Amino acid sequence: MLPNTIEKAFERCGGQALYRHRVDEILLHDGQAYGVRLENGVEIQAERVIANTTVWNIYGKLVRPEHIAPERLKWAQSLIPTFPSMTLYMVVDREGIPKDIFPWEIYIENRKVIDSSDLTLYINSLVDSTLCPPDHLVVMAIAPNMRTWPSPDDPGYRSEAYEAQKQEEASRMVDQIELHIPGFRAHLRSLIIGTPSTIERYLLKNGGAVGGPKNQIGQEMLKRLHARSEWKRLYFCGDSTVMGTGAPATLVSGIGAANVILRELHLPDYDSRKFPKQFVHFVDQPFRRPAYSPLDAVTGENAALAAAHCQGCQTPACVTGCPAGIDIPGFLRRMEAGNFTGAGRLIREMNPFGEVCGLTCAADFTCQRNCYRRDFTGKPVRIAELQRWVCAEAGDEGWLKPALPARGAKVAVIGGGPSALSCAYYLALAGCRVTIFAGEDRPGGKLWEKSGSDPALRAGLQRDLQGILSGGINFRGSQPLGKKADLDPILAEYKAVYLATAGLDGDPGPGVLVGQEFLMNGVTVVEAAAQGRKSALEILRHL
């Protein structure tokens, strides 16, 4: 929850966090950074770039060799890393752990050298019983590992030899734990093994070394990276910098990098300050999170508890099942941290009709169909209800705002339903000057008929429409749009046209992107909204 809470403050101040997006290159021109390129080819431009990654990932990878002086590249590649690490994640019977054990224990068998027998045991479930089922404990073990391990990109990764070595080293660690907790193996109920290869795969730590350069003569603290790099407007923080390894040191490195930039901007440094209120809560141990029943309606008091039912799957089937591709674990994780504003914004990155879809989607046939929670409770996470609730709760701040003034190309959108409105929303976010032409007298199209006498749906629709149009979109209703000739003056005035309405007689002609609107050929609200977003991206690529 610590990074989630930091993210909450960051997003509240106008920032945006992108997860599951790997940076491929730091963009440089004439010795100055101007942004980053992601693996999917998207470029994000910025006035300054701060890299929190290892020195080996920066020199020659994120910063391409052609931008690096040969002697500097040689220096970076010569740095010796700290030790690779092996990790075990275990569930054990509570009766198999001594009553007087500490939540954090270190076992050192040989005090003369650092080797694979230096094992640290974390039993956080002794403090927070929410982390495991009753009568069990979750135990995590980590130790240096001096054996050679393949990179995740090497052919030997996940080979038979790799798997055999993985099991052998895990067994050795369990044997060591048994020296201090006799009978431990007999009480072991679940075991997940993380090798140095695993650490490199998930954390991008070269060779599985969780720290940066080793602290030794020749590469001591002052001979590591500093906050200011040799490239203008590119800065470093993290475990490869002067401040080194560990949470306090890497935290200070971040403050140091921030202060370098603040001074360049002639702004006051960050410094310690007194707060009128202390946000520290003492609880009885072992703590257990309050219970939440899936039968309870979602409220401000239990929304975080309901969202915490999400298991944060590595490959979430809920996202695959969502026609809009919403990052469902992402918005639920934000809800768990009380970051309702960030959750609303994340949903609307993919679907501006978040509240309407939360009320109308057949969720048990889409996102909730293959929810992993069904495997052990028989019930899915209540994704649709949580989406509806948080979109309403986030209010006006839960909407994405145009990043640029509306000075871009003039684009016309024909139709007033979800597809048209979705397309217009994302075009406006990109700075386009958007006008919607609709035959109806108000935006929403057939959605008003579908809402009928349902007060919740009508209220949700009203809020979604208000948020969509708040980005400066011009809506013109009661327009004659039944004939091809009705489009001619629009085609003459606007650089691009998206047609999302039925009943036009004849081919609309070149320069018109055609989509399917809601209630045509079985198209649902979320499918229409997704198509509108896709069409907006296609238009932007051609403008």
N, C-alpha and C positions, 0 to 999 in steps of 0.2 A: 504493500500500500504506500510505501514511501515514494517511489517514482510516480505512482498514480496521483499522489497529492501534489507533488511538484508540477506534474503535467496540468493539473487543475488550475493552479496559479498561473502557469505559463499561458494556457489557453484563455484564461480570464483577461489577461493583459493583451490579447490580440494575436498570440502565437498559434502555431499549428504543429502538431506532432504527427509524423507519418511513420507507421509501423509496417513491417514486412515490405519495406522499400530499401533495397541495397544501393548505396552510392557506388558507381563504377569509376567516376573520374571527377577530380576537382578541376574546374575549368580555369585556365590561365591564359593571359594574353599580355605580351610585353612585360613579363615579370610581375603581373598583378592578377589576383584571383577575382573572378566575377560571377561565380556560381558553381553548381555541381550538375553532373549528368547521372541520372539513375540507370539501373540495368535495363529498364524498359524503354530507354531512349529519351525519356522526358528530361528536359533541362529546366533547372530552377535557378534563376539569376538572383544575385544578391550583391549588396554593396560590400559585405564582409562575409568571410567563411571561417568557421571555427571547427576544427577537426578533433574529435575525441576518439582516437584510434591509435594503434601501435605505430612506432616509428618505421617498422618493416612494411606495414600496409600503406604508409604515406609515400615513402621514397621508392619510386619505380613502379608503383601500382596506382594509387589514387592520384599522385602527381607523376605524370609520365616522364620517362628518362630524359626526353629531349629538353625538359625544363630544369634539369638538375645538373649542377657542375659535377664532373666525373669524380673528383676527390670527395665531394660531399656524399655522393651515392655510395662510394666505396666505404666511407665511414659508417653510414647507416647500416649497410649490409654486414659490417664486421662486428656490430654490437652483439654481445652474448645475452640471451634471454634468461629469465629466472626459470625455475624448474617446471616441467610439465606436471599436470595434476591428473589424478584418477579419482573419480567420484562414485559413490554408491548411494542409491536412494532406496530405503527399505521400510517395510511395515513389519513390526514384530509384536508378539504377545506382550501385554503389559507385565504379566507375571514373570517374563523372562529377563526383565531389567531390574537391577537392585533398587530398593526403595530410596536409598540415600544417594543415588547417582545425581550428578549435576547436569543441567541442560547443555553445558558445553565442557567437554573434556578433551585433553591432549595427552596422547600416549607417545612417549619418546623412548625407544629401546636402546639407542646408541647416542649418547650425548656428545660424542667426539666429532661426528660428521652429520651432515644433512643427507638423509637417504629415504628410501621408500618406506621405512618403518616409522617415520614421523607422521602419525595419524591423528586427525582431529575429528571428534565425534560431536555432532549437533543433534540434540533431542529437543527441538523447540516445542514439540507437542506436550512436554511436561509443563510448559508455561501457558500454551494455548491449546486446549483440548479440542477446539473446533477443527484442527488440522487432521484429525483421524477418527475412525469409528470408536465406539466405547470398547474398553478393555484392550486397546491396541495403542502403539506408539509409532510415530513416523520418525525414522532415524536417518540422518545423512552423514556420510563419512567422506573425508577428502584427505589425500596423501600425495606427496611427490611421487612421480614414477619415472625411473631413469631408462626404461627400455625404449627402443626405437618404434615409433608408430607412424603409419602412413598418413599423408594428408588426405582430406576428404576427396580431393581430385585425383589421387593416385589409384591405379588399377588394383592395388593390394587392399584398398579400403573395403571392408565387409567380405573379404575373401575367407576361405576356410582357416588359413593360418592366422588371420586377424581375429576371427571369432574365437579360436582356440586360445590365443594369447589373452584376449579379453576375459574369458572365463577363468583362466589360470590366475591372472592378477587379481580378479575379484575374489576368488577363493582364498588367495594369500591374505588379502585385507580382512576377510571374515575370520580367518584363522587368528590374526593378530587381535581382533576384537575379543575373540574367545579367551585369550590369555588374561584379559581384564574382566570379562563378563562370561564366566563359565556357562556352557549350555546355550549360548546365544544362537548358534546355528539351528538348534532344534526348534527355536521359537520364531524363526524367520519365516514370514508368510508371503512376502513379495519382495522382489529385488530388480531394480533397474540399474544398469551399469553405464557410466559415462567415462569413456576413455579420453586421453588427450586429443584424439581425433574428433571425438564428440564436441569437446570444448572449442576446438578450432572451427568446427562446422557451425555451431550455434552462436558463439560469441566472437568469432573472427580473431581469436587469439592464436597467433602463429605457433605451431607446434604444440598447442595445448597449454602453453605457459600463461597462467592467469595474471601474472604481473608483467611489467615492462622489462627494460634492460636490468640485468643483474647488478646489484650494488657491489662493485669491486673496483680495485685500483685500475685507473685508465678509463673507466666509464662511471665515475662517481657522479653525485647529483649535479654538480655544476657543469659537467660535460655532457649532459643530456639535452634534449630539446628544451627550448624556452618558449614562453607564451607567444612572443613575436617571432615569426618565421623569417627566412631569407626572401620570401615573396611578399610584396605589398598586399595588405588586406587579407592575409591568410594567417590564422593563429592556431595554436595548439593547446590542448589541455588533456588531462588524463594520466594514466600510469607510465607513459613514456617520457613525461616532462620532468623538470627539475624536482618537483615535489614527490615524485615516486609513487610507490604502491600503497594501497590501503584506503579505506573510505575517508578518513580525515585528510590524508595527503591529496587525494584526487579531488576532494571538495575544495581544498585551498587552491589547487591548480585552476579550477574553474573560476573562482573568485579573482585569481590573479589575471587570467585572460580577460575577464570582464572589465577589470580595472584598467588594463592596457588600452582597451577600446574606449572606455569612458573618458580617459585622459585625452585620447586623440580627438574625441568629439567635444572636448572642453566641458565635460559634465563632471559632477562630483563623484569621487570614488565610492564604491560600496564599503561600508564600515559597520561595525557592530552597533547596535542600537537597543534601547530599552523598549519593551512592549508593555502597554498598560494592562494586558491580560495574558495570563499563562495558559496555554492550551495543552496541559498535561493532565491526563486522567489516570488515576490509580484504580486498579481493579483487583479483585481477589483472584488468587491463583489456585488451580489452573483456570484460566479464563475460558468461557465458552460463549460463542456468539449466540444471541437470542434466536429462538426457534422461529421459523417461518413456514407456514402451511401453504402449499400450492392452492388450497381452496380459498385463501384469504384474498380479498380484493387488493390491488396494488394501491398504496397510499404513500404520502410523504414519509411516514414513519417506517414503512417496511420495504420501500422500493429498493434500497441498497441490499437488503437481505435477499429479496427475490432475485436480483441481478447476480448475486454471488453464487447462485445455483449453477451458473455457467462454468464449465470445466476448462475453458480456454484451450480447446483442442488445437493441436498443431495443424491439422488439415480439417478445418471445420466444415462438416457436411451441411450445416445450416446456411453458410454463405453460398455453397454450391447450389442449394435448393432455392435460393432467393432469386427471382427473376431480375431484380435490380442489382444484385451482387453487393448488398450492404455488408459492411464489416460488422457483423453481429457481435462477435466476441469483443470487438473494440468498443462498441457503444455500451455493452453490458459492463465491461471493466470500468469504464468511466462512471457509470451509474453506481457501481459498488463503492467508488471513492466519493460519491456525492457530487460528481462533476456533471450535472444535468445539462448545463449549457453546452459543454463539449460533446456530450452524447447526441444532443439534438443536431448540432452542426455536422457531426460525422454521418448521421443518417441522411442528412440532406445533401451530402456530397454526391450521393447516388440516386436519391429519390426525394423530390420536394414535397410529395404527398405522403409524408411519413405518418401523420396522424390518421388520414383517411385509410391508408393501407393497413394500419394497425387495427382498424375497425372492420375492414371488408375482406382482407386476404383470407383465403382458405389455408391458414397456416399449417394445419396438420397434414396438408398435402404438398407443402413447399418447405419453408425453413424448419418447422418443427417436426417434419416427418422422420428424419434420421438423426435427431438430436441424441447425442451420446448419453445424456442423462436417462433416457428410456432404458438403457441396458441394465441399470442397477436400481431404478426406482419405478420403472414402468410408465413414468410421466415425463414429458419434455420440459425444458425451461419455457416459461410463458413469454416467448419472444414477442409475439404480436401485441399482447396487452402492455408489455413493458415499453415497446416502441411507441405505441399510442400515448401512453401516460407521460413519457419523458418529453415527447415532442410538444405536448400541451404545457407541461411544467416548465420547460426551458423558456417559453415566451418569446419575445422579440429577439432576445440575445441568442436564442438557439438557431438563428438563421445565418447563413453565409452572406457576407456583404460584398458588393462589387469591389474587386481589387484595383480597378482603374476607373477614372471618370468616363462617362458615356460619350466618348469622342471617336469611337471606332466606326466600323462600317454600319450602314443602315440595313437592317434585316427585317423582313416582313414574315410574320407567322400567320397562316390562315387557319382558323378554327379556334374554338374556345374550350376544348376539353383537356384532359390530362396530358396527352401527347404534345399538343400545341403549347400548353402552359409550361410544361417541363422543358421543352426546347427553348422557349423564350427565357426562362429563368437562368439556364446555364449560359446562354448567349449574353445576357445582361451582366452576369458575373464576370465575363471576359471583356467587358467594356463596350459591347456592341450597343447601338441605338436601336432598340427593338420596338416594333409596333405590332400588336395583335389585331387582326381583322376577323370578326366573328359574326355569324348570322344571328346568334342569340343576343339578348340585350344585356347579359351579364356573364362574366367568366365562370367556367365550371361545366358548361355543356350539359350532357346527359347525367352528370353526377347529381344535379339537383333533383332529377326525377328518381334516381336510385336512392337518394337519401330519404325520400318520402316524408313520413311523419316521425322518423327516428331523430329525436332531439340531439343525441350525442353525435351522430354522424353529421347532422347539419351544422352543429357548432364546430366540429372538427374541420369540416370542409371550409367553413368561413375563415377559420384561423389559417389553414393552409393557403387559401387564396390570398389572404391579406399579406402573408409572408412572401409569397411568390411575386406579387406585384409591387412589393415595397422597394425592389431594386431599380425603380425608375422605368418600368415597362409601361408603354402607352397602350391602353385597351380601347378599341373602337368597336362597339357593338352595333347590332341591327344593320349589318352591311349586306348588300345584295351579292352573293357569291355563288349563284347557281350556274352561271355561264362562263365559258372560257373568256369571253370579252370582259367580264368583270375583273379579270386578273391583269389585263393589258396595262392599265395605268399604274398598277402596283409594280409590275415587272419593269416598267420604265423608270421608276423612282428608286427602287431598292436594289442593293447589290446582290442579295440572295433572298430566296423565298422558300419557306417550309410549308408544305400543304398537308394539313392534317384534318381534312373534313371530307365528308362523303357527298355524293350527288352532283359533282361537277360534270357538265356535259362535254365530253371530248378530252383529248390529250392536252394537259396544261402547257406542254411545250418545254423547250430547253430552259435551264436556269432555275428549275423548280424541283426541290427535293420532296418526294411524296412519302407519307407514312400512313399507318393505320391508326384510326382513332378508337377510343374506348367504345365498347359494345358493338364493334364491327367484327364479324368473324370470330366471336368468342374472346376478343382481346380484353384482358382484365385491366384494372386501374394501374397496378404495378407494372404490367407489361407495356402499357401505353406510355407510362412515365419513363420507363427504361428506354423505350424506343425514341422518345423525345430527346433524352440526354444524348443518346448515341448519334442522333441526327445533328444536334448542336455541335458535337465534336467534329463531325464530318464537315459541317459548314465552316467551322473555324479553321480547319486544315486547308480549305480552299480559298479563304478570304485573303 
